[in-house]
């Protein structure tokens, strides 16, 4: 059995592996790409053309399951997301959710997740001019440079593992990059169990990122302590502005900033409010508390939720960026918000995995051995 007592190191200690630069070091000086005298919407398009949106959550796979026929290249009015609208909105990367309806567990959850994976790969292969399946930060950038939208697999629900680290490794081999730590016996309201902590360590070894949106406070705090990679909140806004249970209080946002994690603010009326200004208020707040390097965007399109006015589909991101410019956001902070912060987290996961693979073999831990 792999050593269950790995020393806990902060993520910054993975820097310098094999002479590579620390992924947390500051980027080179930002070079402006827009005319400051232009109208905010015109500036927004110019900035997004250079620094497109890496969208943290899309429910498109499940939505497509219910359509008898679709063509995302030409445009598909039955969903919020298609290639023309992503190009209009300057979406460069998209996390495709593998979440399942409530009630699926055990073998049914594992099987349904595999079906979702198969569907995503089929959809991407059917739309080669617009989409490209990617796993790493480098592949994501390459896809963008080739004029494709990078598709990253995840988040998937914790139930998809079937309490098996072998299934986790198999899902990773199929492309999974994000796992939500909630809805399992080892990641519950009571927090992470010993097996849950081992799941996080194995995720670090593989390069699978932990999504803590909707997780309990105890699970969040323990994941902060155990994970050597930055953690994500793929659908969380500021609880100080809107008391939704998935939104984060200021104390957690402060901890997230210290851990160099990422809070991806959802564009949903339920969590952020009914207008573009409401979403911008949440982005302002998260940036102020956690820092500009720890805030991102999560369209949450095709997930069955209502969206704020003027943010109804994937084409609408320029309206939000124009609002941020009107509020005085710098181009550099917008570039982090839309693209840079996601790239940093993806790079960090790769660095952490390479370091962990030098220290430990694949874990053979069983839930019965640790939590029985």
Secondary structure, 3 states (H helix, E strand, C coil): CCCCCCCCCCHHHHCCHHHCCCCCCCCCCCCCCCCCCCCHHHHHHHHHHHCCEEEEEECHHHHHCCCCCCCCCCCCCCCCCCHHHHHHCCEEEEEECCCCCCCCCHHHHHHHHHHHHHHHHHHHHHCCCCEEECCCHHHHHHHHHCCCEEEEECCEEHHHHCCCHHHHHHHHHCCECEEECCCECCEECCEECHHHHHHHHHHHHHCCEEECCCCCHHHHHHHHHHCCCCCEECCCCECCCCCCCCCECHHHHHHHHHCCCEEEEECCCCCCCCCHHHHHHHHHHHHHHHCHHHEEEECCECCCCCCCCCCCCCCCHHHHHHHHHHCCCCHHHHHHHHHHHHHHHHHHHHHHHHHHHHHCCCCCCCHHHHHC
